[in-house]
Amino acid sequence: MTRIGNRDARLAEAVALRTAGEPEQARQLLVALSTEFPADAEVAYQTAWVHDVLGLEVEAVPFYERALAGAGLSSDDRRGALLGYGSTLRGLGRYPEAVEAFRRGLAEFPEDNALRTFCAMALYNVGEHHEATRNLLLLLAMTTSDPDIQRYRRAIEHYAKDLDAVE
């Protein structure tokens, strides 16, 4: 088996272990892979993810940073890495960095509502209450099927633009 083939099989095994509820076994395999393939963005992303699953957020951060610095992530994995990185930073109380990560994610994936939601939480944490509330109101108006909200969608969208406006 080639070195890359070996990498692929071991990465698939680690992901399967994490998915099957064996995150510590997956972590051990992924840490070894990360040592062997330090520039591999996909390995770094999976390693970050498993650290998050285990509640090891501090340890996850450098792996997210490696994953996002390199090439090789699929669009879905890149989106997931940006969300995971920002969420991990937020969970660690590193709010300004979390906002930056979410904004970076939204620049790449402007229609991603999960990124918008998590960004609003981080904006709240840095005291940007107006922007956070505006973003959540716009997201609510755009995505809900609730007939009571939809009835007032235009008004919600209008007022979300300037919450302090008096008419």
NORPE-V57466 format. One record per pair of residues at least 24 apart in sequence whose ideal C-beta (glycine too) atoms are under 10 Angstrom apart, sorted by the first residue. I is the first residue (numbers start at 1). J is the second residue. If there is no record, write none. Layout:
i->{I	I}
j->{J	J}
//
This chain:
i->{3	3	4	4	6	6	7	7	7	7	7	7	8	10	10	10	11	11	11	11	11	11	12	14	14	14	14	14	15	15	15	15	17	18	18	18	18	18	21	22	23	23	23	23	23	23	23	23	24	24	24	25	26	26	26	27	27	27	27	27	30	31	31	34	34	34	34	38	38	39	39	39	39	39	40	40	40	40	41	41	41	41	41	41	41	41	41	41	41	41	42	42	42	42	42	42	42	43	43	43	44	44	44	44	44	44	45	45	45	45	45	45	45	45	45	45	46	46	48	48	48	48	48	49	49	49	49	49	51	51	52	52	52	52	52	55	56	57	57	57	57	57	57	57	57	58	58	58	59	60	60	60	60	60	60	60	61	61	61	61	61	61	63	64	64	64	65	68	68	68	75	75	76	78	78	78	79	79	79	79	79	79	80	80	81	82	82	82	82	82	82	82	83	83	83	83	83	83	83	84	86	86	86	86	86	87	87	87	87	87	89	90	90	90	90	90	90	90	93	94	94	95	95	95	95	95	95	95	95	96	96	96	97	98	98	98	98	99	99	99	99	99	99	99	106	111	113	113	113	116	116	117	129	130	130	130	130	131	133	133	134	134	134	134	134	135	136	137	137}
j->{36	37	37	40	33	36	33	36	37	40	42	43	42	36	37	43	37	40	42	43	46	47	46	43	46	47	49	50	42	46	49	50	50	46	49	50	53	54	53	50	49	50	51	52	53	54	55	56	50	53	54	50	50	53	54	51	53	54	56	59	63	59	63	62	63	66	67	66	70	66	69	70	71	72	66	67	70	72	66	67	68	69	70	71	72	73	74	77	78	81	67	70	72	73	74	77	81	67	70	72	68	69	70	72	73	81	70	72	73	74	77	78	80	81	84	85	77	81	80	81	84	85	88	77	80	81	84	88	84	88	84	85	87	88	91	91	88	84	87	88	89	90	91	92	94	88	91	92	88	84	85	87	88	89	91	92	85	88	89	92	94	97	88	88	89	101	101	101	104	105	108	109	109	105	108	109	105	108	109	112	114	115	105	114	105	106	107	108	109	112	115	118	109	112	114	115	117	118	119	118	115	118	119	121	122	114	115	118	121	122	122	118	119	121	122	124	125	126	125	122	125	121	122	123	124	125	126	127	128	122	125	126	122	122	123	125	126	123	124	125	126	128	131	132	135	142	139	142	143	142	143	143	163	160	162	163	164	163	160	163	159	160	161	162	163	160	160	161	163}
//
